[in-house]
Amino acid sequence: MGKPNLLERSRARRAFRPAVARALRREARLSMAEIGAAVNVSEGTVSRWETGLRRPRGEAAERYAALLRQLEVDLRRG
């Protein structure tokens, strides 16, 4: 992915809300394992993010934020 995009990572961390992320995943009918595979992290990592035990960091935060944004857009379209 090259140089870290610190501004994007900061935005991703601030925008991340566990309950919203979980609701988007469920509405999209995706499993934690599927989200993990898409973001290149384990299912357990996604679980910890969704319960608020951990926050996404680094490139994983960027990928997760992008995925959540895309899910939101897709779900709005119907």
N, C-alpha and C positions, 0 to 999 in steps of 0.2 A: 504494500500500500504506500510505500515511500515515507516521506517525512510525516510525522504526526500533525494532524490538523487540530491544534490545541483549541481553537475557537469552537470547532464542531464538537469536540469532546466535551467542552464545558457546557455547550448548549444541550447536548444529549443528557448529561448528568442532571442539569437543572430541570429539564422537561420530563424526565423519567418519573413516573408515578406507578408503583407496583400494582395497585388495584386497577388502574386504567390499562396497563399492559396485559394483565390477566384477562380482563374483560374483552379486550380486542382479540386476544388469542382464542378465547372461548367462542366469541361471536363468529370468528373465521373458521371455527371447527378444526383447529390445529392442536396437536399435542405438544407438550413441552419438548419431547424428543425431536419433533419436526422443526420447532423453532430453534432448538439447539443446533441441529444439523445445518440449518440455514445460516446461522450466525457463527458456526464453527466452535461451539462450546458444548459442554455436556448437558444432559437433561437436568442433572442436579444443580448445575449453575443457574439454569433458567428458573428452577424452583426457588432457589435462594433469592434471585432477583425479584420474583413475583411475590414472595412473602416479606420482602424488605430486609432480609437478613444480610444481604450484600447489595452493592450497587455496581452496575456495569462500569468497566474501566477500559481505557486504552482503545485499541482498534475494535474490540468486541463491543464497546459502548457505541461507537460510530455505526457499526453494522446493525446492532440491535435497534438503535434509534431510527435508522433508515428503514428497517423492516417494519417497525411499528407505524411509522409515517405512511408507508405504502399500504399496509393493512387498513389503516384508517381511511385512506383515500378510496381504496377498493370497496370497502364496506359501505361507504357513503353513496357510491355509485349504484350499489345494489346489485 
